[in-house]
Amino acid sequence: MSNCCAFGCRNKYDKNTDRTFHRLPKDPTLRKQWIGRICRADWCLKESSVLCSDHFMAQSFIKPAIPGFFGLRRLKPDAVPTVF
């Protein structure tokens, strides 16, 4: 089960919602930006840590190749969480 790691966010995986969960990026610079925005001083990053799609603006996602097909939403490579 996936739980969002953002401070104060209680979202967890539910197959009945459109919410998606995204692992922190491997790029050190981008990862540092994500961690800074998560705002959790007492938090220990784990390999399984994820952030839910509620923390990203619509422009942060790649548009599906087939119009009208939603499928799995993917983040753009330079996406940074901005909604908290």
Rosetta blueprint (number, residue, H / E / L):
1 M L
2 S L
3 N E
4 C E
5 C L
6 A L
7 F L
8 G L
9 C L
10 R L
11 N L
12 K E
13 Y L
14 D L
15 K L
16 N L
17 T L
18 D L
19 R L
20 T L
21 F E
22 H E
23 R E
24 L L
25 P L
26 K L
27 D L
28 P H
29 T H
30 L H
31 R H
32 K H
33 Q H
34 W H
35 I H
36 G H
37 R H
38 I H
39 C L
40 R L
41 A L
42 D L
43 W L
44 C L
45 L L
46 K L
47 E L
48 S L
49 S L
50 V E
51 L E
52 C E
53 S H
54 D H
55 H H
56 F L
57 M L
58 A H
59 Q H
60 S H
61 F E
62 I L
63 K L
64 P L
65 A L
66 I L
67 P L
68 G L
69 F L
70 F L
71 G L
72 L L
73 R L
74 R L
75 L E
76 K L
77 P L
78 D L
79 A L
80 V L
81 P L
82 T L
83 V L
84 F L
